[in-house]
Amino acid sequence: MSRSNTAASPAFLALACVGFIATGPAAHAADKDPVPADIDSDGQDRTAEDSDQVVVTGERRELQGAKATATVENTPRSVVILPKDVIEQTGSTTLADALRTVPGITFGAAEGGNPVGDRPFIRGFDSQGSTFVDGVRDSAAQTRDVFAVEQVQVVRGSDSTLGGRGSAGGSINIITKVPQLTDFVRATASFGTADYKHAAIDVNQYLGDGIGVRIAAMWHDQDVAGRDAIWQRRWGIAPSFTIGLGTDTRLTASYYYLESHELPDSGLPFLYTLANAPGTGEIWTTPALGTIRTAGGTVGKVERDTFYGLKARDFRDATTHQASLRFEHDFGGITLRNTARYSHNQQDYIFLLPDDSQGNVFGTAATNPTTGAAGARGDVLTGGYVWRRGNTRYGYTEALTDQLDLFGGFDTGAIKHSFAVGAEVSWEKARRGAFVSASGSTVSPRCNASTIARYYCASLFNPNPDDPWVNYASDTSTVQTPIAKGPTTSETQNEAKTLSAYAFDSITLLPSLILNLGARFDHFTSKVTPAFAAGQTSAFTLERTDDLFNWQAGLVFKPTRNTSLYASYATAATPPNSLLGEGQEPNSLGTTNTAAALALLDGLKVEKTRSYEVGAKASVFDEQLALGIAAFQTDTDNARATGPTGAVEFIGKRRIRGVEATFNGNVTSWLALFGGYTRLDPKIVDGGFTVLTAPAITRTAGGVTTTIQAAKTVLVPAVTTGRQATQTAKDSFTLWATVKPAGGLSIGGGAFYSGRQFGGYQDNRSATQTAAGVVTVNPATKVLSRTIPGYWRFDARLAYQVNAHVDVSVNVNNLTDKAYFSQVYSSHYATIAPGRSAFATVGIKF
């Protein structure tokens, strides 16, 4: 349960890199093969792994990988290539930072699994399980760094044909750094406000005879601007080695390690619950920020830096190991590739969830009770307190994957084919448990004299993260005990096996007409071994197998060589237990083996998604600027919901309609742009039903109570039906622009907008009955929406190229110090973004 990096880690990292540089280009220049003529000055080999890549502004801004059968311009899908130069210029150090520059992507908050890690939403769909590294699924709960990233590819729309299960809104593929046919060293060191420190190095050495070595490494340490007490520390290293560079047969071995430690930040609680929200009708509640008046009349101010966590309790430690081996052989215009990977991710945390569930933030009464049991306990009902709920988890995920691909091109007469066929086999396991820690979860109401004294509840306005919190054996015990992991029998294990086969073909029927086809079959077997229930003496396993078939088809018409019009259709399939408990799993296998639970297990259905899209793309200004525009609709069926009988049925439906425009590249030799605009109409078409209970009717006479009518249930349409899909913004806009006015001077700026997002909905409909048993549904007088407002954020960068080897830059993020929320959960809380920060960077390359 470490809360800080060991001092040796950064030192070891720096020593290893210095040693590698010492044996670098100068030491071996005499005995090397000549550097190929097509190596660019930044050290990247522009011969490209795949024959369909093109060069735009010195970066590979094309889809990479075996399944990329066409250029972006000739792919009938909305595709965004986020290059490393934009990642570096914006000062992004994590994948989440980088993806915030892509329009149409929002981030969701959670309660367990991956509460403060990477959880991107693409076109309104959770894409945590649709994240890939070099084409291999990487769905474990984690926070990714970008120190070893070459570019990030975002394919939008139903994408199970490309990636397999899930991918309803699209997929994210991270392309990593590998050895190149040249020598270079690129090192940076950054220092800034909020005690920001970051160092990174990227060293590539071509040893001759087709042998290349590359090491990327990073060390990071910072507080969080505008937030009290929060800190983040991590370090990582990614060595890779290739034999056969520049030849027909290549073997690449790579390893990636990331270790991180932090005091996690969940943000601020919502002000109101359904029960204590004042007023009637549609009520929007936002997180408690600024001047607040509680139900008891107390007025105070919640500052943006307010943190409700506990330094003595809260932590998040994580490690990632990835080992990959890739073999490739070229047969003329066809390549055979085999990729094998083993990954292991571990994550342990106790993360504060600032809980409002019992109305303790705003309050439920104007005065506190002074008599009876409530008065004796010192119950606080007037508000002004936050329950410091501790959500805990420890566990790991591991995966073993092997992909075999054959790809290339051939002609059948006048028709040209760019094809890819392949097969995949993978095994995944996720095991998790919880720490045993008392935080007041058994006390109701949450905040009273005792829980405040134990620091289970903190002041809404002035919490102290340095409170001397200690752990007790229970909420009422006086026996102190260390926080410990739960017993093995309290752990849950998920496993999955996948067998897949896929094929893609980009068929050039005419120079101006391209047909794009793809199909994939997945045999997905998932099983869960639940934690032991009370009285259970032996383990049991629940298992299910689903066969998934997905396909895509698109037609591209090219009016000119550099323009294209397209139309496409694609499907996605999300089977039960798709995330293996690593995220929000709305369609789980269950955890009990009762007859009813087993019947439900047999009746589970695969969630189906279909995407329709039309669009246009163009490469202008001598093919230096890529433009795109698309209109689309995505429909989802079979979502798990409560049916009209009260049983689980697969009737949930969502519909996402929208348009988006993107731009990426150089307008002139001195102006580069990246970004776009997305407009969504994200709608929950059918949210199923909600069960209301009409209380029993009783009569008491002579001290004897008689039940006249037993309690009855009635089903009403869910409050979510017809409302905006959660954790999704209707409008989003991103722009990163770089201007080079003269010499080595470079001026960059970013403008980012995200519209209002909703976390969840509640209403207060109720049911009553008469003595005759007639049930009446009382309409809602309140409909509560938990929401975060839209926001604009502005960033800036000033850089200067001192000479061919040295450059300096200064980044300022959140220029206006805007207080905005970047993630929202369905209840309880929303994550507040960092305040204004600045850091200077010195870069060296040779």
N, C-alpha and C positions, 0 to 999 in steps of 0.2 A: 504494500500500500504506500509506495514511495510517492512523495509530493514534490520531488525536485530531481533534476538530472544529476547523475554522478559527475563529479568534477573531471573525471578522467575522459569522459566521452568526447567533448569538444577537443581536448588536447590530443587524444588519439587520432581523431579525424584530421586535425591540422597536420600532425606529424606524418600520417600516411600520405597525405596529398603533397607535402613538401618533398618527401622522399621520392614520390613518383615524378614530380617536376624536375628534381635534380638529375634524373636519368632521362630527361626529355629531349626535345628537338635538337638542341645544340650538341648533346653528347653523342647522338647517333646519326647526325646528318650525313656523315661521309659514307656510311655503309648501307644506305637505303636505296630502294628502287626510286626512279624519278616520280615526282608527284604528278598525277594526271592533269592534263591541261584544263579539264572541266571542273576543277575545284574552285569554288568561290572563296572570296576573302574571309568569310566568316568561318571557314573550316568545314563546311558541309559538302558532301559528295553529291553533285547534281546529276550523276548518271542515273540516280533513282533506283529504288528496288523494283518498281513496277513500271512497265513500259508506258502506261497511260498518264504518268505524272507530267505536269508542266510547271514552269518556273514563273512565279509572280513576285516581283519586288524582292528577289533574293530569298524567298521562303517557299517551301513546298505547300502550296495552298490547294492541294488536291487530296481526295480520299486516298489513303494508303491502306494496303492490306490485300490479301488474296481475293477477297470478295468484291473489291472495287473494280468492276468491269468497264467503267466509263469515267470520263472526266466529270467534274461537278456540273459543268455546263450541259453535258449530255446525259445527266442522271435525272430522271423524271420524279424528283423528290426535292423538298426544301432541305438544303444542306448548308451548314455553317462550319467553316474551317477557322478555328481560333489559333493563329500562329504564335510562335514563341516570342516574336518581337513585340506583339501587343501585350502578351502576358508580362514581359519584362518592363515595358514602358509604363504600364499601369501600376507597377509595384506589387502585383499579385504574388502571394507566396503559397496560397492554398488553392485547391480546385474550386472551392466555393467563391473565393475572390475572383478568379478568372472567369467563371461562368456568369457572374453578375454583369459582365460586359456584353453578354449575348441576349438579345431581346426575346421575350416569351418564356424565360426561365425564372421561376420563383423557387423559394426554398421553404419546406415545411418543418414545423417543430413537432416534437413527439413527447411521449411520457416515458417510454421504455424502449429497449432495443437500440435505437440510434437517435437519442433525443437531441444531441447537440452536434451531430456529425453530418456528413454529406447526405442530404435528402432532396435532390433537385426535382422539380416538377416541370415537365415539358408539355406544353399545350394542355395543361390542367391535369396531367396524370403523373403519379408518383413514379419516378425513374430511378430510385435507389437501386433496385435490382436489375436495372438495364444499363449498368455502367461496366465498361470493358477496358482492359489494358492490353494493347496490341491484339485486339480481337478476341481475347479470352475473358469470360465473365468474371467480375470482381465485385460481388454483391455484399461482401461482409460489411458490417457496421463499422465505419471508420471516418477519419478526417484526413484527406489526401493532401500531400504537399506537391508542388510542381517543379522541384529542383531537377528532376530527371525527365521532364516532359518536353518533347519536341513540338507537339501541337495537340489540340483537342478537336475531335470531329463530332459534331452534333447532327444527327439525322433525325428529322422531325416527321411525325406521322406514324401510324401502326407499323412496327418494325420487327415482328417476330420472325419473319422470313430471314432477315439478316442475322439476328442475335439469338433467336430461340424464345423461350417462355417469357411472358411479360411484354415489355416494350410497347405498351399500348399507346403512349404519346410520343415515343421516339427513343433513341438510344444515344449514349455518350461513349465514344471510344478514345482512349488516351494513348497517344503514340509516344513511346519512350525513346530516349537517346541511346544510340548504338554506335559502334566504331565506324569511322569513315576513312577514306583513302587519303589522308592528309595528317598534318600535325597542327595542333593549336592548343592554347591554354587560354581560358577565360575565367577570371576570378573577380569577384565583387565583394565589397564590404560596405555595409550600410549602418548608419547611426541616426537616431531620431528622437523625437519626443516620446513621452510615455516609456522611457527607458528602452527604446527599440534598438535591437542589435541583430544584424543578420549577415552571415557570411556564406558565400557559395563559390564553388569551383567546378569547372568542367574542363577536363584534360583529355585530349585524344592524341594517340601516338600510333603512327603507321610504322611498323617495325620492318617492313619489307617482306618479300615472299608471300604476299597476300595476308599477312597477320596484322591485325589492328587491336588496340586496347583502348578502352575509354573508361574514365571514372568521373562520375558526377557526385558531389557531396555538398552538404548544407548543415549549418548550425544556426539556430534561431532562438532568441530570448526577448520577450517583451512583456510589458504590462499592456492594458487595453485602454486607449484614449477615451476619456469621458466616463470611465467605469471605475468604481472603487474596488480595490483589493485584487482584481482579476489579473492573472498572469498566465503566460503560455511559454513553454520551452520544448524544443524538439531538436533532433538531429537525425541525419540520414546519410546513407552512402549507397551508390549504385554502380558497381563495377560491371563491365561487360568485355567480352573477348571474342574476336571473330577470326577464324581461319578460312582463307579462300577469298578474301576481299578482292573484287575485280575479276573473279574467275567464275566458271560455270557451276562450281560446287562450293557451298559456303556452310559453315557451322558456327553458330553464335551461341555462347553461353552467357547468361546474365543473372545478376542477383540484385535484389532491392531490399534495403532495410530502412525502416523508419521507426524511431522511438519518440514518444511524446508524453509530456506530463503537463497538467494544467489544473488551475482552480476553475472549474467549469462555470459558465454564466448562462442562466436561463432567461433572465430579464425581469420584467415587472408583472405583477398580478393584474387581472381585470378588476375594475372597480365594483361592478354589480354582478349579482347572480339573478336568476329568474325570480326568486322569492323576494328579494329586497330592492329590485329596480323600481325607482319611483315612476309614476305615470302609467299610462295605458297605451295600447296600440303597438306599433312597431317601435322598438327601443333598441338603439345601438349602444353597446358598452365597449369602451376602449380601455387600454391599460391605464392604471392609476399613475398619471404623470402631471406635474404642475400643481396648482392650488386645488386642494381637495377639502370638502366639508363632509364629515361623517354623519351618520344617522344620529349620533349623540350631540352634534353641533360643534365638534372640534374642528378647527380649521388649521390646516398645515400645508406644507409644500413637499411634494416628492420630487427631488432633483433627479436629473438624468443619470447621475453616477450612483444612485442608491442601489445597494447590493444586499440581499437578504440572506445570503449564504453564510456558512461558518467555516472559517479557516481550520478549526480543530476537527472538522468532520469531512468536509467535501473535498473530493479529488477526482481526477480522471487520468488513468495511466493506460497507454496503448502501445503495442508493438506490431509491426507488419514485417513478415518475411515473404519474399517471392523469389523463387528460383526457376529460371526458364532455360530451355534448350531448344534451339531452332535449327533444323537442317533444310537446306535448299539445293536443288540441282536444276539447271536449265537444259532443256532439250530443244535447242533452237528457240522458237517463239513460245515454248510452253515450259512452265516451271512446276516442279514438284516440291512441296513444302510440308514439313512435319514440325509441329510446335507442341512441346510438352511443358507443363508448368505445375509446380507444387506451391501452394500458398498457405500461410498460417497467420491468422490475425487474432490478437488477444486484446480484450478491452475490459477494464475494471473501473467502476466509478460509484461514487455516491454523489448524486447531483441534486442540488436544491430545486424543488418545484414550488414556487411561491403560490400557495394554494388559497383559493377563495371559496371553496366548495360549501362552507357553512356560513357564508355571509360575513366573515370576520373582517373583511377589508372595509366595506362601507358600514356594516353593522345591521342589526335586525331590530333594534329597539332604541328609543330615545334615552332611556336610563337603564342602569344595570340593576339586577335584582339584589335586594338586601335581606331577604328572609328565606326560610326554607333551605332545602339542599343546595339550590342554585346560589343563594346568598352565602351559605357556608363555604362553598367552593370558590367563591369570588368570580363567578362567570362574568366575562366581558362580552356584552351584547351590543355595545354602542359603537363598535367599529374601531378603526385605527390600528389594527393588528394584522400581521401576515403569518400564517402557519408555515413554519419551515419544514415542509414535508421533504423527507429524504428518499428519493428514488434510487435504488441500488441495483447493481448487477456486476457479476464477474463471469467471464466465459471466454470461449475461443471459437473460431471457425477455421476449418481447413478444407482445402480442395485440391484434387488431383485431376488434371485435364490433359487430354491429348487430341489434337486436331490434325487431320491429314487433308491437304488441299492440292488440287491440280488446277492450274489456271494459265491462261494465255490467249492466243488468237489463232484462228485459221479461217480459210475462205472456202465457201461452197459455190463455185462459179463466181458470179458477180456479187454475191452476198457475203459480207464479212461478219465474223463472229468474234466477240471478246467474251470468254466464258470462264466460269469457275465452278468446280464441283468439289465436294468434300464430305467428310464424316467426322464426327466428334463423339468422344466418350468421356464422361466426367463423373466424378464422385465427390460429394460435398457432405460435410458434417458440421453441425453447430451445437455446442453444448453450453448451457448457461445456468447460473444460479443467482442467489441474492445474498447480500451480507445481512447478518443479524444485527439490527440497529434499532433502538427505540427512538421515535420522534413524535410521539403523541397521537398516533393513528387510532388508538383505542379510546381516546378521550372525546367526549361530546358534551357541550360544544367544545371546539378545539382550544379556545383560549380562555384560561382562568388563572387564578393566582399561582397555582402550582406549575402549570405549563409555561407561564411567563418566567417564573423563577428558574425553571430548567432550560430556558432559552429555546423551547419548542416553538414559541410565538415571539415575534419581534415587532417593534414599533414600525408602523407603515411609514412614518416620516423620518425616523432616525435610528435605523437598525445598526448594530455594531458587529461586523464580521469577526472581531477579535473576542467576542463573548467566550468566557471559559466553559464551553460546553463539555460535558462528559457523557459517556454512554452508560446506561443502566440496563439491568437484566430485563426490565419491562417498564412500561409507562408508570407503573405505581411502585416499583421496587426501589429500594434505597441502596441496593448492592451495585457497585460500579463494576463494569466488565469491559474488556476490550471488544472492539468491533471484530467480528469473525465471519468467515464464510459459513454458509449454511451446510448442513450435512449432505453427503452425496445423494441421499434419497430425495433431497429437495431440488435437485437439478433436473432440467429438461433437456433431452437430446433430440435433435432433428437430423435426419439423413436423407440424401437424395442421390439417385443414379439417373443419368441421362444418356441415351443413345440417340444420335442425330445423323441425318443425311440431308444434304442440300445441294442445289444447283442453281446457277445464274447464267444468263446469256444476254448480252447486249448485241442485237442483230442489226447491222447497217443494211437495210433493204435497198436504200438509195442514198446517195450522198446527203440528201436532205431529209431522210426519214429513218429513224432508229426505233426499233422495238426492244423494250427491256422486259425480261421475264425472270421470275425467281420462284422457287418452291422449297419448302423445308418440312421435314417430318421429325418430330421429337417423341421419343418414348420416355416418359418422365415418371419415375417411381419415387414416392416420398413416404417417409414414415417418421413417427414421433413416439418417443418413449417418455411419458409424462413424469413429473415429480410424484412421489408417493402421496396419496391422500391420507387423512387421518384413519388409522386402523389398517391401512394397507400393508401387507407383508411381503409382496413380491411384485416385480415390475411386469408391465405389459406393454405391448407395442401396437399402435394403430398404423395401418399402411394403406396406401392407395396408389393406383397406376392410371395415368392418363396418356392417351395418344393424341398428339397435337399435329395438325396439318395446317400450314399457313402458306399463302402465296401472294405474289404481287405482280402487277403488270402495268406497263407504262408505254406511252407512245410519244416520241420526240420529233417535232418538225422543225427544221432549221431553215428559216428564210434566207439567212446568210451564214457564212462560216462561223461568225462569232456571236450568233444569236440563236435562241431556241424557244419554242413553245411546247408545252407538254401537258399531258393528262395522265393520271395514274390512279390505281386502286391497290390497296394493301390491307392485310389482315394482321391481327395479333391475337394471342391466346394466353390467358393468365390462369394456370391451373391452381387448385387448392394447395395451400402451403408453399406457394411459389418462392417466398422470401426466407423460408426455413426459420421463422421467428426472428429474423434479423432486422425487421422493420414492422410497420403497421400491417398486420395480416388480417384483412377483413373476411377472408375465407379460409379459416384454419381447419385442421383435421379434428380438432377437439382434444380433450384431455381425459375423458371418461369412457368406460367400456360398458355402460348400461345398454339395454336393448334399444332405447330411443336414440342414444348417441351413435350406436353402430348403424342403425337404420339411416341416420342423417349422413354418416360417413359414406355409406353406399350411394346415397342420393346426391352427393355434392356434384356441382357442375363447373365446367371451365368457363371463365368469363371471356366473352368474345368481343373483339373490337374491329371495326372497319373504318378505313380512312379513304376519302375521296379528295383528290387535289388537282387543281389546274394552275399553271403558272407560266412565267416567262423568265428567261435569263439572257444576259448579254455580257460580253467582255468588250469594254470600250477603252479609249485612250491607248491604242496600241496593245490591247489585251492586258493592260496594267490594272484596270479597275473592274471587278466583277459585281454585277448588279443582279438582283433577283426579286421577283414579286410572286406571291402565291395566294390562292384562295382555297379553303379546305373545309371539310366537315368530318368529324370523327364521332362515330356512334358506338356505344358500349351496351351490350345486353348481358343478361345472366348474372348481374351483380347480386350478391347475397343480401337478402332483406327479409323482414318479417312479412309473411303473407296475410291475406284477409282472414285466414282461420287462426292466426296466431302462431302458426308453425313457420319454420324457416323455408323460404322459397327463393327461387332465382329469377326475380322479376325486376330487379333494379336496372334502371337505364340512365345513361348520361349522354349528352350531346354537346360537342364543342364545335362551334363554327368560328371562322376567323379569316383574317387576311394578314399577310406579313410582307414586309419589304426589307431587303438587306443590301449592304454595300461593303466592299472589302478590297482594298488595294490603293493604288496611286492615282490621283487625279492629274497631277503634274509631277515633275521631278522634285518639287519642293512641298507637296501636300499629299498626305496619306490619310485615308479614312477607314474606320471599321465600325460597324454597328447596324442598326435597323430599327424598325417599328413593328409591333405586333398588336393587333386588335382581336380580342377574343369575345365570344358570347358563350361562356361556359355555364351550362344549365343542367341541373339534376332533373331529368324528365320524370322519373319515378323513383322515389325513395322508399317505397314499400309502405308499411303500416306501423302504427304505434299502438301498443296495448294500454287501454285505460281500465282501471278497476273501480266499479261502483261498490262502495262499502256495504257491508251487511246491514240489514235492518233488524234491530233487536228491540225487545220490550222488557223492562224490569218491573216486577211487581212482587211485593212481599220479600224483597231481598233476593229474588230469583230472576235471572236473566234468560229470556227465551229468544232464540233466533227465529224471526219471522221470514226473512229472506236471506239466503246465503250471499256472500259477495259474488258479483258477476263481472265478467270482463267484456269489453267491447273494443273493436278495432276501428281506428280512424286513420286516414291518410297521414303519412309522416309529414312533419313540418318542413322537411327539406325539399319536398316535391315542388318543382317549379322555381327553385331559388338558385342563386349563383353557386357554382361548384366551389368548394372550399379550397383555401390555400392557393388560389389562382387569381391573378390580376387581369382585369379586362384590357387594360392598356399598358404597354411597356415600350420604352424607347431607350436606346443606348447609342452613344456616339463617342468615339475616341478619335481625335484628330491630331496629327503631327505636322507641324510646319517647320521647314528648314529655310529660314530667310537668307542666310549668308554663311559662308565658311563652315565651321563645325558646330554652329549654333542650332539647336533644335528646341522648339516650343510645342508642348503637348497639352491637351485639355480634354476633359471628359464631362459629358452631361448624361445623367441617367435618371429615368423616370419609371416609377412603378405605381400603378393605380391601386385603389382600395382592395384589400383582401378580407375574406371572411374565414373565421376559424370554425364556427359551428352555430347551430340554431336550436332554440328551445321555445316552447310555448306552454301556457298553463291551462289547456283544455282539461276538463275533468268530467267524470261520469257520476251520476247519482241514480238512485232507484226509489220507487215508492214501495209501500207495504204490499202492493199488489204485484211487485216484481217488474214494473215497467221502468226500463232504463232510459235515461235522458243524457245526451252528451251536451255539456255546457260549453259554448264556444269560448275561444281564448279571449281574454282581455289584455294579454301581453304576449308579444312575440319578441324574444330577446335574440339579438345577433351579436356575437363576439367578433369584433372587427378591428383592423388597423388601417389608418388612413393612408392615402397615396402620398408620395413624396418625390421631390427632385433632389438629386445630389450632384455636386460638381467637384471635379478633381483637376489638378494642374501639375505640369512637369516642365522643368527647364533643364536642358542638358547641353553640354559642350564637349566636343571632341578635341582634346588638347593636342594629340598627335595620333599616329597610327596605332599606338599602344595604350594610350591612357584616355579615359573619358570620365567626366564627372556629371552628376545630375542631382536635382532636388525635386522630390515629389511632395505635394500637399494634397491629402485626401480629405474629402468632406470640407471643402473650403469655407462654407457658410456655417459650419458647426451645427448642421441640421440634426435635431433630435427626431429620429424616425425608427420604425420597427421593421426588421428584416424578415422575421418569421412569426407565424401565429399558430397557436395550438387550438384544438377544438374547444377547449375550456382552460380555465386556470390562468394562462400566462401568454405573453408574447415576448420575443427577443428584441431588445433594443440594440441598435447598431452602434459602432464606435463613434466617438466625436471627432473633431478635427485633429489631424495628426500630420506630422512632417518628418521626412527623413532624407538624408543626403547619402549618395552612393558614389563610391570610387570604383571604377572598373579598369582592369588591366588585361590586355590580351596580347599574345604573341605566338 
